Amino acid sequence: MTAQEVRLCGLLLREHFGEVVEKVGTHLLKSGAQNLRTIIHETGLSVDLVKKSLCVLVQHGASTFSSGRKGPGSPTEYHASCDRILRILRYPRYIYTAKTLYGDTGELIIEELLQRGHTMMSSTVKTVADRLTQNMAEGRTMDYSEVSSTFSKLVETHFLQRCPPLPRVGNKDSSAPSETPATPGTPAAPVNTAPPTPESFPECYKVPSVTLIGRGKRQLASEDGEEQRSAKRAKMDPETHGDEGIYWQVNFERFHLHFRDQTIISAVANKLDQTSSEIVRTMLRMSEVTTSPMATCTKPLSANEIFRSLPPSYNILRPILDQYLTLLVDDPMEFVGKAGESGGGMFVVNLHRALANLARATLESVVQERFGSRSARIFRLLLRKRHLEQKQVEDFAMIPAKEAKDMLYTLLSQNLVQLQEIPKTPDYAPSRTFYLYTVNQLPTARMLLQSCYKTVANLVERRLFETKESKRLLEKSQRIEAILASLQASGAEPEQLTEVEEMITAPEKQQLDTLRLHINKLDSAENQVDETIFLLESYINSTNASS
Amino acid sequence: MAARGRGQRTLSFTMETVKGDAPPPSVQQPTPVFPVMEQKPLPLTGGEEAEYLLALKQDFRGAMRNLPCFIQPLVTHRDVERYSDKYNRSEQMDKLLDWAPDWKRFPRELRVHVRKPARDSVSAAVQSPPPPQMKKKGVKDKEEVLLKLESLEKKEEQETSEDEEGETKKKQEEEEAEAEEEYDEEEFEEETDYIMSYFDNGEDFGGDSDDNMDEAIY
């Protein structure tokens, strides 16, 4: 993890879990795996706080524990995972996707799971039903079975998965091999292997048979006291629903595959037209189940199959479909490739190549926005032609020599372009050496990714700064809103309401409005940068997988 | 960017000898904090989806603040004593007690036994000792007991001092009462004439080793 990543993780932890967890989390990120004692000693926090923070981190999957490196007797060690914490940036996108696919119920289920980390199906279903009931019209309640069915659908499509059962990391227990849930066949070695992924368990996506009969409860304001007392009583004796000990978590990888597909489809729609994007969408939908997450391209699909699976609203003729497919194959973005001639032509969607091209387009757009379109032309030229001398750059880009030199120097100083020396003689005499400019896509993408992390961290810090500056004003406005709400609930006269509203003066209101505007802008900027982060991360991960 | 100066210097050397044109002058000081940008950045993409995502993000942040996993340390800066502190503190304590994860999924050493401080504690002067509560919970490990004793003592002090207030004492005296109480406790604990600080009853022994039960204690 780089310094920028650690800084961003720290800020995200602070916003969502508080400063104590931030301190523990950043310490774990910077120093790797550590045991409890060292963490307490080095962070200087109290034992209780450290324990509680570690519980929170483990509960949300940001940290894992394993038995120590020195063998079964040593204390448990905790590692924090940087990637997992950075996912917090993407939570709104996950929730929104669930809403588009499975409606409000799906949205609330994913939101609950993201807020609580690992939860059981029964508790999630109950909470979601209650929340849905709150928002429904008077007298209507949400049935548990509806929520359960949405939950099952989410599990079937692999958006949710079970948390892997943990090995017993007891210091006093003898590490019984039967308890370590490794895949069958591995020897009972000391638990030093990487933690098993959730997918290595056969029951990862199996919905337990849960007996949940009931409807959501609406919380009425007048019965608040009673509700709290009955809720406390309910906590004392939890009802078991047959799924004790089975915890669920959100499967981020599946969401990422979905986002990747969406990005490809919208790219095709932007470059070509709606019909082509529908064709690509159909192809991706057909290969959803057959394609592994790390696959370079989808399984070959014949043109006949595609024709049959097109949505009925798009009744295009067969020859037109063939023409569209040919267009897609010939497109320089290489989204679709031809894999054979049987069945009217076998076509695949080139996933990795599409990601690489999208990343390339992102880099070009960054150069264009930062340095102007002529510098972007030079950049594109170098991407295409690999190595060029300065004279050749001037000629190919059709830019006067002086300006081309300036632009090249600027790009070089920003590290977007590299210089490659090719000597003619063993001593690197400058007059007898070729100096070639070149662009390497992968390292440049990595550099840009780090710069994105830095950007988001700066945005978050600025937002926190703005909030802190106007803390008094915000508190005052919150108090007044609370007073207004209570007055309205108890049915006050309009004069009283206006009187309370006037407690905020006009310039203060204006200040609040500008503050609100700034915070909204900073937040949406974070969301937008996260889209770029996703694209670059997917590209970099795809190159890792294939290499 | 530390290599920038170096890079430019070698460049100027090479380019000069090759081309004969003057290179751009090298920069000798750090760049300004907010440099003037030649190209203004693009505006943010608006639209329904972006606004909905924004609302989701802010709601999620707000919701996380109210969950029990948002940990705020109990110590707060007390620039001015406020009457509302009495009520705010009890709120925070409730939140800590709220969350009960499934302890089977966590390593044993992380288990924190947070118990509600005794609401029916006796009068201010005598602090009801934790051992009766210990026996109720049936904790056997001595070091865990000692550790919890320490943390509980602190919590009970706050609780009993709050109870004092509820009776008659004013808020200003709470500070003094706390300080006094610590001193008073020691004296009243055994109701002897001997000063407690001279006597070491071994309570501190073992409490410093926190909770790492694997370490041998000599």
Chai-1 contact restraints between the chains, C-beta under 6 A:
chainA,res_idxA,chainB,res_idxB,connection_type,confidence,min_distance_angstrom,max_distance_angstrom,comment,restraint_id
A,H16,B,M64,contact,1.0,0.0,6.0,A-B,restraint_1
A,F17,B,C69,contact,1.0,0.0,6.0,A-B,restraint_2
A,F17,B,F70,contact,1.0,0.0,6.0,A-B,restraint_3
A,G18,B,F70,contact,1.0,0.0,6.0,A-B,restraint_4
A,G18,B,I71,contact,1.0,0.0,6.0,A-B,restraint_5
A,G18,B,Q72,contact,1.0,0.0,6.0,A-B,restraint_6
A,V20,B,I71,contact,1.0,0.0,6.0,A-B,restraint_7
A,V20,B,P73,contact,1.0,0.0,6.0,A-B,restraint_8
A,V21,B,I71,contact,1.0,0.0,6.0,A-B,restraint_9
A,L36,B,E109,contact,1.0,0.0,6.0,A-B,restraint_10
A,R37,B,N212,contact,1.0,0.0,6.0,A-B,restraint_11
A,V47,B,D210,contact,1.0,0.0,6.0,A-B,restraint_12
A,D48,B,V112,contact,1.0,0.0,6.0,A-B,restraint_13
A,D48,B,S151,contact,1.0,0.0,6.0,A-B,restraint_14
A,K51,B,L110,contact,1.0,0.0,6.0,A-B,restraint_15
A,K51,B,V112,contact,1.0,0.0,6.0,A-B,restraint_16
A,K52,B,I71,contact,1.0,0.0,6.0,A-B,restraint_17
A,L54,B,L110,contact,1.0,0.0,6.0,A-B,restraint_18
A,C55,B,L110,contact,1.0,0.0,6.0,A-B,restraint_19
A,V56,B,C69,contact,1.0,0.0,6.0,A-B,restraint_20
A,Q59,B,P101,contact,1.0,0.0,6.0,A-B,restraint_21
A,F65,B,P107,contact,1.0,0.0,6.0,A-B,restraint_22
A,T76,B,P107,contact,1.0,0.0,6.0,A-B,restraint_23
A,Y91,B,F60,contact,1.0,0.0,6.0,A-B,restraint_24
A,P92,B,L53,contact,1.0,0.0,6.0,A-B,restraint_25
A,P92,B,L56,contact,1.0,0.0,6.0,A-B,restraint_26
A,P92,B,K57,contact,1.0,0.0,6.0,A-B,restraint_27
A,I95,B,L56,contact,1.0,0.0,6.0,A-B,restraint_28
A,Y96,B,L53,contact,1.0,0.0,6.0,A-B,restraint_29
A,L166,B,R105,contact,1.0,0.0,6.0,A-B,restraint_30
A,V169,B,P107,contact,1.0,0.0,6.0,A-B,restraint_31
A,N171,B,D214,contact,1.0,0.0,6.0,A-B,restraint_32
A,S413,B,R4,contact,1.0,0.0,6.0,A-B,restraint_33
A,P430,B,T14,contact,1.0,0.0,6.0,A-B,restraint_34
A,P430,B,T17,contact,1.0,0.0,6.0,A-B,restraint_35
A,S431,B,T17,contact,1.0,0.0,6.0,A-B,restraint_36
A,D523,B,L54,contact,1.0,0.0,6.0,A-B,restraint_37
A,D523,B,K57,contact,1.0,0.0,6.0,A-B,restraint_38
A,S524,B,L44,contact,1.0,0.0,6.0,A-B,restraint_39
A,S524,B,A50,contact,1.0,0.0,6.0,A-B,restraint_40
A,S524,B,L54,contact,1.0,0.0,6.0,A-B,restraint_41
A,N527,B,L53,contact,1.0,0.0,6.0,A-B,restraint_42
